[in-house]
Amino acid sequence: MRTKHTLLLIAVAGIVTMATPALGQNPAMPMMGMRHDSTTMAEMAIVHELIRNHDRITRTVTNLPDGIRTVTESTDSSLAKLIRQHVEAMTTRVASRDDPGLPMESSALRAIYRSGTSVRTTIDTTARGAIVVQTSTDSATVVALQQHATEVTDLVRRGMAAMHDGMMRMRDQMMPAKLPGTRP
């Protein structure tokens, strides 16, 4: 029971860290390597708003032999603007291999950041959002692009529940299977 309580506290700390810029300097999460600069926190505010309003966003993904094509849109003009801002910011980060180290990042997204220079991105903005095509000649990067597209689609479909599940998967990857002094 104590282990479940501890894991719940870790999850809540991660969500609070991402959702509340004032609490962004969370000393309980040092292993994440998260930067807390104003740009990263502004980007996280956009992500949080998109996830909070996930039920007003539509998304389709087409896997290509060398990548993905995504269409992410909303009939709400303010959400459409946030979608376009998010796409632009993340495209810039990927191209410059600028991983902010956020707790919600999956291993697929981290791989995309590492492979940033091998990712070719084209963006067509629409009145309701953006159409993004990302391709690569590196097969591992293609797999990461397709996996991340699936993860983002899950965020659009399930919102905060999907974010929580993703953070728990990351926690499980970073923590040992059995903590010393605990029962199996």
Secondary structure as the mmCIF struct_conf table of DSSP 4:
data_model
#
loop_
_struct_conf.conf_type_id
_struct_conf.id
_struct_conf.beg_label_comp_id
_struct_conf.beg_label_asym_id
_struct_conf.beg_label_seq_id
_struct_conf.end_label_comp_id
_struct_conf.end_label_asym_id
_struct_conf.end_label_seq_id
HELX_RH_AL_P HELX_RH_AL_P1 ARG A 2 ALA A 19
HELX_RH_3T_P HELX_RH_3T_P1 PRO A 21 LEU A 23
TURN_TY1_P TURN_TY1_P1 PRO A 27 ALA A 28
HELX_RH_3T_P HELX_RH_3T_P2 PRO A 30 MET A 32
HELX_RH_AL_P HELX_RH_AL_P2 SER A 38 ARG A 52
TURN_TY1_P TURN_TY1_P2 ASN A 53 ASN A 53
HELX_RH_3T_P HELX_RH_3T_P3 HIS A 54 ARG A 56
STRN STRN1 THR A 58 LEU A 64
TURN_TY1_P TURN_TY1_P3 PRO A 65 ASP A 66
STRN STRN2 GLY A 67 GLU A 73
BEND BEND1 THR A 75 ASP A 76
HELX_RH_AL_P HELX_RH_AL_P3 SER A 77 ALA A 95
TURN_TY1_P TURN_TY1_P4 SER A 96 ARG A 97
TURN_TY1_P TURN_TY1_P5 PRO A 103 MET A 104
HELX_RH_AL_P HELX_RH_AL_P4 SER A 107 ARG A 114
TURN_TY1_P TURN_TY1_P6 SER A 115 SER A 115
HELX_RH_3T_P HELX_RH_3T_P4 GLY A 116 SER A 118
STRN STRN3 ARG A 120 THR A 126
TURN_TY1_P TURN_TY1_P7 ALA A 127 ARG A 128
STRN STRN4 GLY A 129 THR A 135
BEND BEND2 THR A 137 THR A 137
HELX_RH_AL_P HELX_RH_AL_P5 SER A 139 ARG A 158
TURN_TY1_P TURN_TY1_P8 GLY A 159 GLY A 159
HELX_RH_AL_P HELX_RH_AL_P6 MET A 160 MET A 174
BEND BEND3 MET A 175 MET A 175
BEND BEND4 ALA A 177 LYS A 178
TURN_TY1_P TURN_TY1_P9 PRO A 180 GLY A 181
#
